[in-house]
Amino acid sequence: MSYFKHPAAIVESTEIGDGTRIWANAHVLPGARIGADCNICDQTFIENKVVIGDRVTVKCGVQLWDGTVLEDDVFVGPNATFTNDKHPRSRQWPANGFPTTKVCRGASIGANATILPGITIGAGAMVGAGSVVTRDVAPHTTVAGNPARLRGIIPHRSAATSTKSPGAGVAPAPEIGVPGVRAVRLPERKDPRGSLVFGQVDDTLPFLPKRFFAIYACNPETVRGAHAHLECHQFLVCLHGSVRLAVDDGQFRDEVALNDPTLGVHIPPMTWTTIFGLSPDAVLLVLASDTFLESDYIRSYEKFIGKATIK
């Protein structure tokens, strides 16, 4: 294999991919595995049980400890800190070995972020600078803060389909760049007694509901959903307050704010859906086309992607 090693670097591993560059004062221990076309910058340390994929960038001042896995196309910013022991003591090691901390394909870790042991950073995710990541990060999302919280998704929009005009004087429903996911402007009636919003099957509702549930009184840090359905359709309306809704069909991703009881969103089957950013007063109504069936849920994003690519 052909790779570049700076004269001031110490590279004890023989498993270094072609085209990789290892710069001054980096130290790679014998058991580490580094893929092709990587850039390992100054003052980095890579322990034995570390696996790095292809085209990975590790910036200056990063230490990768046993149990760390960086998949292809990962970026790790300067001085990001990985940990591998939840209860560290001098000269004491975890009885069951070090947990695996995985940064999945295409994800980025911002400068000075801290990643706790056993965390998985999902594919394409973005961790903000200085964040402290205490729990798994969903694919294609942005997290930031201490502790790191979900801030949004990284959109990948298709050509959004147009929606039917709601009529004169009524705000149109927003376009959502995921095929099959449709925002619907619901009819509203106002008079001195107050306001009323409604929907009807075959007009505003594309299915006959068999179940409903409501989400309310949530902590603003709450993340709901994070699953897809095999067969069930859903229709969501935020009756009070506001929530943010992220949708993903395995190819395209987009985000919409629900902050108006006249706005509903139809989510067809095989759409990965995440609900976040709930205001303290949020009341989210969900209508479902079927009764509850655990077998209809896909709760692993990896399994969802596998099914979405062959649908």
N, C-alpha and C positions, 0 to 999 in steps of 0.2 A: 504493500500500500504506500501511496505517496502523499505525505502531508507536510506542512511547514511547522517547524518548532523553533521558536526564538532561542538564541544561545543561552539566555538567562532563565529559560523554562526548564522544569524538571518533569519529564514524561516517562513514567515507569510502565505504563500500559502498552501492550502490543496491539490492542484492538482500537485503532484510530482509522477512520474512514478517509478515503481519497479527498484531497482538496481542503481538508480541515486546516485551520490556522490556530496555533497555540502561542500566545504572546508572552512577554517578559514576566518572570516571577510567578507564572502559573505553575501549579503542582498537581499532577494527575497520578493517582496511585495505581498499582499494578492491576487490580481487579476491575477498574472502570472500563466502560465501553462507550466509545464516542463515534457517531456516524460520520457521513460524508458532508463536505462543504459547510462545516460548522466554524464559528468564530468564537474562540475562547480567549477572552481579553485578559489584560494584566491583573495580577494579584488575585487570581481565582484559585480555589482549592476544590478538587474533585476526589471524593473518597472511593473506596473499593467497590461497594455494591451500589453503583450509580450507573444508570443507562441513559444515554443521550442519543436521540434520533438524528436524522439528517437535517441540514440547513438550520441548525439551532444557533442562536446568538446568546452568549452569556457575557454580560458586560462586567466591568471592573469591580473587584471587591466582593464577589459572590462566592459563597461556600456551599457545595452540594454534598450532603452527608449520606451515609448508607441508607438505602431505601428510597432514594429520589429517582424518579423517572421523568424525563423530559421527552415528549414525543416530537415528531417531525415539525419543523417550522415554528418552534416555540421561541419567544423572546423573553429574556430575563434582564431587567434593568439593573443599573449599578447599585451595589450594596443591598440588593434584595436578600432577605434572610430566610433560609429554610431550616426547619427544626425536625428532629426525628425521635424525641423522647418527651413524653408528656410529664414525666416526673423525674427529671434529671438529678442524679447524685454522682459525686466524684467516684470514679472507678466502680460504678454499678451499672449493669446493662439490663434492658428489659428481658424478662424471663422467656418471652415468646419471640424475641428478635425485634428489630426495628420495623415499625409500620411503613407501608408504602405510601409515599406522597407523590401523586401523579399530576403532571401538567400536560393536558391532552393537546392534540394536534392544533397548531395555529394560535394557541393562547398567548397572551402577553402579561408579564408581571412588571408593574411599575417600580421605579426606583424606591429603595428603602421600604418596600413592602415586607411584611413578615407572614410566613405561611406556617401554620401549626402542623404538628405531625398527623399523618394519615389522611390529609385533605386531598380531594380530587378537584382540580380546576378544569372545567369542561372545555370541549373543543371550541376554539375561536373566542373564548372569554377574554375579558380585559379587567385586570386588577389595578385600581388606581394607585398612584404613588403614595407611599406612607401608610397604606392600609394594613390592618391586622386581620388576616383571614382565619376565622375560627370554625368555619363550616364549609362544606362542599359548595362550589360555585357552578351554577348551571351553565350548559353550553351557550355560547353566543350572547352572554349577558355582560353587563358592566357592573362591578361592585367597587365600593370605596368607603373609607371611614374606619373607625376603630370602635367596635368591631365592624368589619366590612359588611355593608348592606347592599341589597340590590338597588341599582339606580336606573336601570333600563336595559333594553336589548340593543344588540348591534343589528340594525335592519338590513335586510337584503330583499329589496322590493321588486316585484314583477310590475308589468304594466297593469295598474289598477283598473278594475272593471267599473264602468259607470253605473250609478244607481238611479232609480226612477225619481223624477222630480217630485218633491213633496207638495208642490203647488205654490201659488203666489204668496209671498210674505213669510214663507217658512224656510228656515235654514236647511240646505241640503245635507244629507248624511255624508260623512267623510268617506273617501275612497280608501280601501285597505288593500295593500299590495300582496295579498296571499290569495291565490285562486280559490274560489268557493266560500271564502269568508266574506260576509256581506253586512255592512252597516245599514240599518233601517231607521228612517225617521218616522216615529209613531204619531198618530193623530192626537191632537190636544184640544180640549174644549175648556174655555174659561168663562166664568160668569161671576156675579157678586158673591156667590157661595164659595168660590175657590176654583181650583183647576182639576181636570180629569184627563188622564192619558189612557189609551186603550189599544188593544191589538186583536185581530181576528185571524183565524186559520184561513189559509189560502189568500189572504190579503197581505197582512204584515207578518204572520207566523207561517213558516214554510212546512210545519209539521203539527200533528195533533199531540199536545203534551200529555204525558202519562205520569209525570212527577214534577214537583217543584221543590226548591229549597232556597233559603236565604242566608246570606253571610252578613254579619253585622257585629258591632261592638268589638272590633278587632284592634289589636295594637298596630300602629302605623308600620312597624317592622315586619308584620305578617306577610308571608308569601303563601298563596293558596294555589290550588290547581297543580301545575307542574306534572301534567299527565295528558294522555290522549285517549280517545275512545275508538274502538273498532267499528261500532255500528251506531252508537247513540249520537243524535243531534242535540245541540243546546242553543238556547236563546237567552242572552244576558241583558238585563236592564238595571242600571244603578238608580234606584228610586230616591236616594238621598245621599249627599256628600259626593265623593269622587273616588274612582279607582283607575288603575291603568291595566291594560290588557295586552299581553304579548301573544302573538299567534305565529305558528311555524308549521309548514307542511312538509318539512324535510328538504325543501329546495329554496323556498322564499320565507322571509320573516318580516314582520311589521308590528307596529305598536299603535294602540288607539287609547285615548282618554275617554272614559265614561263619566261624565259629570253633569248629565242632563237627563231627567226621567223620560224625555221624549226620544231618546236615542237608544236603540237596541242593536245587538250584534248577533247574527246567526253564525254558529260555529259548526261546520259539518264534521262527520267522522274523520279520523286520521289527521287531526290537527292538534299539535302539541300546544297546550294553552297554559299560560302562567298569569296569575292575578296578583298584583302587587301595588304598592303606593296607595293603600287604602287610607282615606282620611278617617279620623276617629269617629265621625258621625256617619260613615258610609253604610248604606243598606243596599246590598246587591241581590237582586232576584234572578234566579236561574230556573228556566223551564227546560225539561228534558223530554226527549221523545220516547224514553223507555223507563221502566222501573230500574231500581239499583241492581246491577249485576257486576260483581267484582271481576268476573271473567271478561267483561267488556273493556276493562281499564288496561292501558299500557303505562306503567309507572317508571320504566327505565327508558331514558332518552336513546341509549344505544340500541335497544330493541326496537324502539319506534323508528329510528333511522333505517334499521335493517328492513323493516316492513314497508316503510315509505318508499324505499328505492326499488321495490319490486311490485308496487301496487299498479 
